[in-house]
Structure formats: structure tokens, C-alpha cells
Amino acid sequence: MGNAMTAVTAGDISTYYNPALAAFSTQRVAAATFGIMALDRYINFISYTQAIKPTAGISAGLINAGVRNIDGRDNDGIHTEDYSTYEDEFFLAFSNRLHEGFSLGAAIKLYHSKLFDQVKSTTVGFDLGAYYQVTDYFSLGLAVQDINSKYKWDTKSIYGELGRPTEDKFPTLRRLGAAFRLPSNAAVISAEYENSSENTNLIRLGFEYNPMENFSMRGGIDRWDFSEDATGAKPTFGFTIKNSFGTWTPAVNYAYVFESFAPHGMHIITISAVF
């Protein structure tokens, strides 16, 4: 759905976008995701969300992403070895409904990254979120992400006295989203606006259509940016197939993401279960 999920509680809730959504989870949901990407990149994701009666919810997840097979060469242009870089994020989110249709949530996030060889860094950041069910069919969501997140690098292990410490602050993201659900859950339409501390501005749009009980179709546009430095919007589409077996409802989710800067798009496959 173009990652326009800040105000969406329909389907499998993901608190990655807004920690306040966990309070509206009615069942336990576990999911595992892997991506097929160009340019030797990869991404993997596991998550778990459940309700805490009577009015709260909790969620945890781990995201792993990186690049393999980076061609290392010496000053003469001769290949030396292949390098790799990776980044991990673990998050734990909690939220509580202060009113029947209103919740507040917070998440703590632990980042760990290897930039090159022995150059590694770990940092802790925070997310805050709010969700309001305005009517039975219309909702609003607000999230502030990566508060206080920053990497501190030290290259002295590679360059000795020529190395030095540096600090990279994460941009703080501010997301405002809205979602409209048609009666009988026939469809969901979502939109959101994101502004960052680096003065970037993005728009995201998404929709979900449920033509039958166990099948859903989705689409959207991510990173719709009107600035001169825009990298290009990322259209997406996908579907979900699920079936119930007693108290379990396993599902297979697929999404394709167009990338203007890569030779081909991303294939994202998720296996999930509601129980």
C-alpha cells in the first residue's frame, strides 16, 4: 500500500509505522518477510503483535538489511576481496487505548550497523505515535520517528592516527496519515504526508480491495516527492491469499515495488499467521 500505513488498523497491524496501532490488535499475529532485490541488496523482517487485555497492545520486530558482493580494489584497480555492509533494527512497541477510539504509543529501537570491516556502531532511538478513530470508517494517525537516533563511527581501527570519530544523526520523521474504510471492509484507502528534520517532504498513497473473504489486492505510491532532489516515486502492487484452519489463519503476501534507480524492482514475500 505504498507504506501509507500510519492510520491503518485493517488487516495485519504493523507498528513499524505507528506504535499506537498495537492497542487495536484483536489477535496474535506473527510474520516473516524476505525481499528479492537488485544490486546485491537484501532485506528480511520478522514481527509479532498481540493484544493485552483490556485496552493495550504490544509488538516486537527485527529488520535486517544490507549489501553483499561489494567489489574491493587496490590503487592499481586490481580486485582484492568482496566486502559487505549491513544494518539491524530491533524494536519494541507498546500502546494503550485512553478512549474507545483513541490510543497513544511508544517504541524503543535498537540499531546496529557495520559500515566497513571493524567500523561498527550501535544506537538507541524512540518513536511516538497517536491514533484516533474519528468515525466507524475514518481514522487519523500521527507518528514521530527516530527521536535521538544517531550513529557514532570511529575509523582509528583502520587508519590509526589518521582516523577520527564522526557522528551521523538520523533525520527525525513526522508522519500524518488518514485512512477511509468502506462498509463491510470491502476496501481501504489511505494517504499520508511525511516531513523530516532535513526538510524533506513526501506523500504516500495506498489502497486495499477485498473482492472475496480470503483474497485481497493492494496498490500504492511511495516516496512521491516534489523537490528538485527527488529520487522518483515508487509505485507498488500486491495481493494476499489466506485460509482459516480452526483458530489459525495463515496467509501468503506478495508485493512488487518499482524502483527508478535499479535495473529491476523489489519482490517482497511475507508469510504470516493470525492465531
Buried (B, 14 or more C-beta within 10 A) or exposed (E): BBBBBBBBBBBBBBBBBBBBBBBBBEBEBBBEBBBBBEEEBBBBBBBEBBBBEEBBBBBBBBBBBBBEEEEEEEEEEEEEEEBEBBBBBBBBBBBBBEEEBBBBBBBBBBBBBBBBEEBBBEBEBBBBBBBBBEEEEEBBBBBBBBBEBBBEBBBEEEEEEEBEEEEEEBBBBBBBBBBBBEEEEEBBBBBBBBBBEEEBEBBBBBBBBBEEEEEBBBBBBBBBBEEEEBEEBBBBBBBBEBEEEEEEBBBEBBBBBBBEEEEEBBBBBBEBBBE
